[in-house]
Amino acid sequence: MVQISQTSWQEYSLPNVLETLRYAPMNLAISKTPILHYTLPGELAPGASVNYHIQCGFKAIKWTGIISSFADNKITVRLGDGPFRGFTASHLFVSEGTMTACYDEFSFQGFTSIPEDVFAGIAEKTSIVYGIQARKSARDIILAVEAQKKTQVFETLDQNVSAG
C-alpha cells in the first residue's frame, strides 16, 4: 500500500477554496518533481466524481474517485476508475480565520499498470498542488465564455423576433 498525506493552508476563505477547487487549473509548472492535483465536482454529494491527476515531467497518471460521503467539509472518496485496484482519499477543509487549512490523505492499493515500487518512489516525492490562481484563471475564462454564449443566444432571439 502507498500513502500520501499533506496539510496546507490557503490564503482564502473556506467557501472560496471549495468553489475554486471545482475548476481544473489552467496551467501548472511541470518539472521532474511529481505534483498531484484534484478537481472537485460541481455538487459535493455522494456519488459525484472527483478527478485526480499526478504529473511527473511529461508522464501523467489520471483517475477518478467517487464521493462516498460529504459532511462537515470532509470529503471521503473511493476509487471510481483508474490504474489501481483500490484507492481511498479524504479531504478536510477547515476555516481558520481568513485562511483555510486543507488536510489531504490518499491511500493506493494494488496497481494494474505501474509496478508498486515505481509508484511508491513517485508518491514519496509528490506534492499536492492547489493552484488556486491557475484555477481562478480557468474559472474566469469559463465564465466569460458562458456569458458570451448567453449574450449570443439573446441576440439571436432578438433578431428572430425583429424579423417576424
C-alpha positions in Angstrom: 0.0 0.0 0.0 1.2 3.5 -0.9 0.1 6.6 1.1 0.4 10.3 0.6 -0.7 13.0 3.1 -0.2 16.7 3.3 -1.5 19.7 5.2 -1.6 23.1 3.5 -3.0 26.5 4.3 -4.6 28.7 1.6 -5.0 32.4 2.0 -8.6 32.3 1.0 -11.9 31.7 2.8 -13.4 28.2 3.1 -16.2 28.9 0.6 -13.8 30.5 -1.8 -11.4 27.5 -1.7 -14.3 24.9 -2.1 -15.7 26.9 -5.1 -12.3 27.4 -6.7 -11.3 23.7 -6.4 -14.3 22.9 -8.8 -12.2 24.2 -11.7 -9.2 22.4 -13.2 -6.1 24.5 -13.1 -5.5 26.4 -16.3 -1.7 25.8 -16.2 0.8 24.4 -13.7 4.5 24.3 -13.9 5.7 20.9 -15.0 9.0 19.6 -13.6 10.6 16.3 -12.6 9.1 16.7 -9.1 5.7 15.0 -9.2 2.6 17.1 -8.4 -0.9 15.9 -7.6 -4.0 18.0 -8.0 -7.7 17.2 -7.9 -10.8 18.8 -9.2 -14.0 18.7 -7.2 -17.4 18.2 -8.8 -20.0 21.0 -9.0 -22.0 19.4 -6.2 -20.3 17.8 -3.3 -22.6 14.8 -2.8 -22.3 11.0 -2.5 -21.9 9.5 -6.0 -20.3 12.6 -7.6 -16.9 12.2 -9.3 -13.6 13.8 -8.2 -10.8 13.9 -10.9 -7.3 13.3 -9.8 -4.0 13.9 -11.7 -0.4 13.3 -10.9 2.1 14.9 -13.3 5.7 13.9 -13.3 7.6 15.5 -16.2 5.7 14.5 -19.3 4.2 11.4 -17.7 0.7 11.7 -16.2 -1.4 9.4 -14.1 -5.1 10.2 -14.1 -8.0 8.6 -12.2 -11.4 9.3 -10.9 -12.8 8.9 -7.4 -16.4 8.6 -6.3 -17.5 10.6 -3.2 -18.7 8.2 -0.5 -19.6 10.9 2.0 -19.5 14.6 2.5 -20.2 16.2 5.9 -18.7 19.0 7.9 -16.4 19.9 5.0 -14.9 16.5 4.9 -15.0 14.5 1.7 -14.4 10.8 1.7 -13.6 9.3 -1.7 -13.2 5.7 -3.1 -11.9 4.6 -6.5 -14.1 5.2 -9.5 -11.8 4.3 -12.4 -8.0 4.3 -12.6 -4.8 2.3 -12.7 -5.2 1.0 -9.1 -7.2 -1.9 -7.7 -8.1 0.2 -4.7 -8.0 3.9 -3.8 -9.3 5.9 -0.9 -8.9 9.6 -0.1 -10.1 12.1 2.4 -10.1 15.8 2.0 -10.9 18.0 5.1 -11.2 21.8 4.8 -11.2 23.9 8.0 -11.7 27.6 8.3 -9.0 29.3 10.3 -9.8 33.0 10.3 -9.1 34.4 6.8 -7.3 31.2 5.8 -8.4 27.6 5.1 -6.5 24.6 6.3 -6.5 21.7 3.8 -5.8 18.2 5.1 -5.5 15.5 2.4 -4.8 11.8 2.7 -4.5 9.3 -0.1 -4.2 5.5 0.0 -3.4 3.4 -3.0 -3.7 -0.4 -3.1 -2.6 -2.6 -5.9 -1.6 -1.4 -9.3 -2.8 -2.5 -12.7 -0.4 -0.6 -15.0 2.5 0.6 -12.8 4.8 -1.6 -10.6 4.1 -0.7 -6.9 7.7 0.1 -6.1 7.9 2.6 -9.0 4.7 4.3 -7.9 5.9 4.3 -4.3 9.0 6.2 -5.5 6.9 8.7 -7.3 4.5 9.1 -4.3 7.4 9.7 -1.9 8.3 12.8 -3.8 4.8 14.0 -4.7 3.4 17.3 -3.5 -0.3 18.2 -3.6 -0.7 21.5 -5.5 -3.9 23.5 -5.2 -3.1 26.0 -7.9 -5.7 28.5 -6.7 -4.6 31.3 -9.1 -4.5 28.9 -12.0 -8.0 27.6 -11.1 -9.3 31.2 -10.8 -7.9 32.0 -14.3 -9.7 28.9 -15.7 -12.9 29.9 -13.9 -12.7 33.4 -15.3 -12.3 32.2 -18.8 -15.1 29.6 -18.5 -17.5 32.1 -17.0 -16.6 34.7 -19.8 -17.3 32.1 -22.5 -20.6 31.1 -20.9 -21.6 34.8 -20.6 -20.7 35.3 -24.3 -22.8 32.3 -25.3 -25.8 33.7 -23.4 -25.4 37.1 -25.0 -25.3 35.4 -28.4 -28.5 33.5 -27.7 -30.3 36.6 -26.6 -29.0 38.5 -29.7 -30.3 35.6 -31.9 -33.7 35.6 -30.2 -33.9 39.4 -30.5 -33.1 39.1 -34.3 -35.7 36.4 -34.8 -38.4 38.5 -33.0 -37.5 41.5 -35.1 -37.5 39.6 -38.3 -41.1 38.4 -37.8 
